[in-house]
């Protein structure tokens, strides 16, 4: 039995460091990234038993991705290596305000896009303490959506991060997928902007959470509010971080995944809701301070942030 099982795609991440733009770039920084694998890797680094279910090409890129995730402690024994397939890629341009961060995807006909329900061993999903899924996977197409539906039917306890991507599907399609899923969830992570885009919710966080609770009545719901932090609702109780660490943002990509990982790590260790919110906030802050999609953290890092220091460790 694993503490956490995730299912989704990993892409090669090719980043253009700021202030260079796509049209002038001469060098690309290579990392890997995928929302579900980011969560699995962070949870594994924090000490949980985590597995990732996916497909990769049977070539050196696929082997590199698998080795890197195994190096973080993730069980990749249920990753299918596919002959004649490719790995998806995303290109990242870091903007300096007022320019935004821009992302371009090239993932058509990837190994994961070819993965079918029949090719997956669902036993780890059935036995997992918690299965974590995101809204990115069902947006990738009919086959990927079928994988998520099967995972939802097999899992005993489900965590779901909305992770809406406007380039993958329109709001109406995302909402149509989510509405029957929400009542089945134990944990729900959603951004304030996503709540507005998909469900037309606005106003104070308390109002948004109250409306979301009617859609997902069994879930602990975490509303991400960007620089304002987060507000979490469960059983009528609202919880916010005790403190928000000061952060020098090196790379914001993956911060939401890091938050989910910190939260799930805490609850799977039996910590209460306040501790889970504080841990999630700390892990997200730590992620923003490092380069790459995956939070390169340890339990001691989290403990240091929660304790307010130290500034220098000797």
Secondary structure as the mmCIF struct_conf table of DSSP 4:
data_model
#
loop_
_struct_conf.conf_type_id
_struct_conf.id
_struct_conf.beg_label_comp_id
_struct_conf.beg_label_asym_id
_struct_conf.beg_label_seq_id
_struct_conf.end_label_comp_id
_struct_conf.end_label_asym_id
_struct_conf.end_label_seq_id
BEND BEND1 UNK A 3 UNK A 3
STRN STRN1 UNK A 4 UNK A 7
STRN STRN2 UNK A 11 UNK A 16
TURN_TY1_P TURN_TY1_P1 UNK A 18 UNK A 19
HELX_RH_3T_P HELX_RH_3T_P1 UNK A 22 UNK A 24
STRN STRN3 UNK A 29 UNK A 33
HELX_RH_AL_P HELX_RH_AL_P1 UNK A 35 UNK A 45
TURN_TY1_P TURN_TY1_P2 UNK A 46 UNK A 47
STRN STRN4 UNK A 50 UNK A 57
BEND BEND2 UNK A 58 UNK A 59
HELX_RH_AL_P HELX_RH_AL_P2 UNK A 60 UNK A 71
TURN_TY1_P TURN_TY1_P3 UNK A 72 UNK A 73
STRN STRN5 UNK A 75 UNK A 75
TURN_TY1_P TURN_TY1_P4 UNK A 77 UNK A 78
STRN STRN6 UNK A 79 UNK A 82
TURN_TY1_P TURN_TY1_P5 UNK A 83 UNK A 84
STRN STRN7 UNK A 86 UNK A 86
STRN STRN8 UNK A 89 UNK A 93
HELX_LH_PP_P HELX_LH_PP_P1 UNK A 94 UNK A 96
TURN_TY1_P TURN_TY1_P6 UNK A 97 UNK A 98
BEND BEND3 UNK A 99 UNK A 99
HELX_LH_PP_P HELX_LH_PP_P2 UNK A 100 UNK A 101
STRN STRN9 UNK A 102 UNK A 106
TURN_TY1_P TURN_TY1_P7 UNK A 108 UNK A 109
STRN STRN10 UNK A 110 UNK A 110
HELX_RH_AL_P HELX_RH_AL_P3 UNK A 111 UNK A 114
HELX_RH_3T_P HELX_RH_3T_P2 UNK A 117 UNK A 119
BEND BEND4 UNK A 120 UNK A 120
HELX_RH_AL_P HELX_RH_AL_P4 UNK A 123 UNK A 127
BEND BEND5 UNK A 129 UNK A 129
STRN STRN11 UNK A 130 UNK A 134
HELX_RH_AL_P HELX_RH_AL_P5 UNK A 135 UNK A 138
TURN_TY1_P TURN_TY1_P8 UNK A 139 UNK A 140
HELX_RH_AL_P HELX_RH_AL_P6 UNK A 142 UNK A 154
BEND BEND6 UNK A 156 UNK A 157
STRN STRN12 UNK A 158 UNK A 161
TURN_TY1_P TURN_TY1_P9 UNK A 166 UNK A 168
BEND BEND7 UNK A 169 UNK A 169
HELX_RH_AL_P HELX_RH_AL_P7 UNK A 171 UNK A 182
TURN_TY1_P TURN_TY1_P10 UNK A 183 UNK A 184
BEND BEND8 UNK A 186 UNK A 186
STRN STRN13 UNK A 187 UNK A 191
HELX_RH_AL_P HELX_RH_AL_P8 UNK A 192 UNK A 199
BEND BEND9 UNK A 203 UNK A 204
HELX_RH_AL_P HELX_RH_AL_P9 UNK A 205 UNK A 215
BEND BEND10 UNK A 216 UNK A 216
TURN_TY1_P TURN_TY1_P11 UNK A 217 UNK A 218
STRN STRN14 UNK A 220 UNK A 224
HELX_RH_3T_P HELX_RH_3T_P3 UNK A 226 UNK A 228
STRN STRN15 UNK A 230 UNK A 234
TURN_TY1_P TURN_TY1_P12 UNK A 235 UNK A 236
STRN STRN16 UNK A 237 UNK A 240
BEND BEND11 UNK A 242 UNK A 242
BEND BEND12 UNK A 250 UNK A 250
TURN_TY1_P TURN_TY1_P13 UNK A 253 UNK A 254
HELX_RH_AL_P HELX_RH_AL_P10 UNK A 255 UNK A 268
TURN_TY1_P TURN_TY1_P14 UNK A 269 UNK A 270
HELX_RH_AL_P HELX_RH_AL_P11 UNK A 273 UNK A 288
TURN_TY1_P TURN_TY1_P15 UNK A 289 UNK A 289
BEND BEND13 UNK A 290 UNK A 294
HELX_RH_AL_P HELX_RH_AL_P12 UNK A 299 UNK A 307
TURN_TY1_P TURN_TY1_P16 UNK A 308 UNK A 308
BEND BEND14 UNK A 311 UNK A 312
#
